[in-house]
Amino acid sequence: MMEAFRRNRRSYLLSAGSVSFMLLAWVLVTSTGLANELFLPGPQAIWDAFVKAAVKGYQGSTLLEHVGVSLWRILVAFAIACVIGIPLGILMGASRDAASILNPFIEFYRPLPPLGLYTLLVMWLGIGEESKLALLFLAALPGIIITTVQAVHSIDPVYVRAAKALGANRATILREVYLPAAGPMILAGMRISLGFTYTVLVAAEIVAATAGIGWMIWDAAKFLLSDVVIMGLIVLGLTGIALDMSMRYLGRLLMPWTR
């Protein structure tokens, strides 16, 4: 117990030290004039932009409203991707025939650039929420499917044979063997896919949006408001960290055997 506490304390101290060093370097670079303040404002300017956006808002919406709109888009699209991707991944991992049928489409679609897909989605679904959610959904789906397939392949076949020997049917094996054994790797794939979905957020919000943290960053960049851009990126990163920590906590609750 004490050894684990020492390791964790050391990790926290190293993380705090690296962040403090980066902040100090940022302050030195901006305060000494080494960086043009138009392109790299100091921490105080970023804080002022944060307070202004939080209290007075940006382009008609407060910072909390921008964040709320973006989180709604991400969570809805990501939830749909998980509901579809995890069963498909388990099916492809457990059935060679299913993998042979579905794998060519997934491998073809997976490397396609999101912005290229977005133009087609706008043509099909319009410029409303449907195309934005579809783009975020398509960004999250491949990683979830591929990780789930690998998770199922990594399961010890002894578990499956033992369940069959005890009379378990296919549905019971799926529920009692595949899901618990593959759960930790599936959760890791979900976390990776969520991070990739965040990288597509700005692209999803640049067309006909009036709110959202990605749209705010894009709109501010057009007017060279670098303080708003950097502030938005920091907020986006912090919300991503919060969501990732929430997923890890949920994973510990649902899969206590992984602690």
Buried (B, 14 or more C-beta within 10 A) or exposed (E): EEEEEEEEEEEEEEEEEEEEEEEEEBEEEBEEEEBEEEEBBBEEBBEBBBEBBBEEBBEEBBBEBBBBBBBEBBBBBBEBBBEBBBEBBBBBBBEEEBBEEBBEEBEEEEEEEBEEBBEEBBEEBEEEBEBBBBBBBBBBBBBBBBBBBBBBEEBEEEBBEEBBEEEBEEEEBBEEBBBBBBBBBBBBBBBBBBBBBBEBBBBBBBBEBEBBBBBBBBBBBEEEBBBBBBBBBEBBEEBBEEBBEEBEEEBEEEBEEEE
